[in-house]
């Protein structure tokens, strides 16, 4: 999957009200649409035996407050072996079919300068005992080993940039916007920051932003609308 080019209309800047750090947000649509299209390749029959069939459909990647989520539908079919004889062969109960949906919540953190998602919890729409048993035994490992793994690979970089490079690039753009300056090189921008011809409050704020931009640590948080990245 190729994540589309990140452009200015997918970016929003703000100061985090809690940490006071400069953040830039990547719009939900920038990631959700291509990732949803990508993970659709992992739908279909994921288990097919004489007594069990599991069909995974309608996978969707989404944002939610506190992290990401993968939603989907799973139809489970099962039957029991009643007897087995040389003449009659295997005799089963009729197929039982239970359909349901799920939401797998994914927590988000930054590890070695890359976004990393991990399984948090799964919510099922049905309490059927057989459905839950087969879901936990076969669907959960499949989601972990295939779907979540691929999501992590696709989130490993943006436009060929690491999170640190991305945060510096768009953090620098945000800083230039705050100062109403354009076309500044990195060195010139740092020189401007060191000048003392600002009011004390404005200079202190810009100095704090400069320190954040010079940091090597990237923080990530997710809301329903944005993936927020900041240097802390």
Helices and strands as residue ranges (DSSP letters): G 8-10, E 11-15, E 22-27, H 28-39, G 40-42, E 44-48, E 52-64, E 67-78, E 81-85, E 89-92, E 96-111, E 114-124, H 129-134, I 135-139, H 140-142, I 143-148, H 149-154, H 163-179, H 186-194, H 200-214, E 218-222, E 226-231
